[in-house]
Amino acid sequence: MAKLKWAAFPHANKAFDYAGPKLEAGWAKLHAGDQEPFPDEAHVAKLLKQNPKLGKDAAKIAATLQDAWRAFHRGDFEEADTLGASVGALGAPVANKAMGIHAAYLVDGDKEKLKRFELVAARADEARAALPKVANAHYFRAFALGRYSQLLSIAQALAQGIAKKVKESLDETLTLAPKHAEAHLAVALYHAEIVGKVGGMLASLTYGAKAASAEEHLKTALKLTPDAPIAHLEQGNALLLLYGDKREDDAAAAFAKAAKLKPRDAMEALDAAEAKSKLE
């Protein structure tokens, strides 16, 4: 495969320095949304016990994973992807989040975005097979397929059975990590997009998608991560999909909230910038 091009993170990132012990100190807030455990030696050793084929040196792998997450949080997405991928399934969450967020916000052209989301989905499938008890192995499959489907027509997405795969992976994620706010947001968007595209009755009868379910998962995500720009950004997106102009003011208020929150890392800066752009 041809080497991918990585556009640089476009915002100031001096505040997103999580060198040394700063990473662990900030971890709980940085990862409230994805519930990723801190990758210290003990955690890596636990994963290696689940699948000894993934490596032997837990301390070395842990150091690599921590450096990958530092790179992600400061916006060095290519480095985060490279470091994460270098340790296979153990690094799939950080590699896939880095490539997925970069593709969503910093890649131009649907064709290029599709290629990257396909790659993330394929790596997530490998991670799910290797470490089925890791919530984010399942979540990033759903994330990638969900973003992939947004670039297709509703007919294409439904014909490929993507909705079913997304729902399966999100259900598995929330079984393993019930407080996974980003998965709750993704479930909300799953319901909202289907209702928005095929109508309430068909969405409910054929796919079990309902506006009420979308609202419920949004409420949960906002309760879990009230200071995360993505929670308010996706709330606004979901309201527009579900209700259109009827809830335009509520959606605008949600975007304004997301835009005003102080980002704690590169992803949150991109989320906040996206929300701000929707108000212009």
Summary of the structure (lengths in Angstrom):
residues: 280
radius of gyration: 18.1
end to end distance: 38.1
largest distance: 56.6
contacts: 967
relative contact order: 0.10
helix: 76%
strand: 0%
